[in-house]
């Protein structure tokens, strides 16, 4: 059975998971951008329903629209920045 080498410095296990699953550095930057996008994105339908109940339809739609735009924009910018700087984790 092959041995898996895990990097010593890691942030909550994410970097070691990325290093194990993606040997190609190009895909590591993509996964890093995806992790940021998913972290900032509205987590579930229940969250959206709660916002509708507590904030009203107008505010909930405004918040959801902003969060979706912000999360995807930041994930895209991070991916581009890591690609341009040729950084990988």
LINSUL-V561256 format. One line per field, one symbol per residue. phi: phi as a letter, one per 40 degrees, with the letter a starting at -180 (. if undefined). psi: psi as a letter, one per 30 degrees, with the letter a starting at -180 (. if undefined). burial: + if it has 24 or more other ideal C-beta (glycine too) atoms within 12 Angstrom, else -. Layout:
phi: ???
psi: ???
burial: ???
This chain:
phi: .ccbcbcccabfgccccccccbccdccccccccccccccccdcaccccccccccbgcccccccccccccccccccccccccccccfcab
psi: kkkkkkkekljhfeeeeeeefjfkfefeeeeeeeeeeeeflkeleeeeeeeeeefleeeeeeeeeeeeeeeeeeeeeeeeeeeefhkl.
burial: -------------+---++--------++++++++++----+--------+------------+------+--++--++--+------+
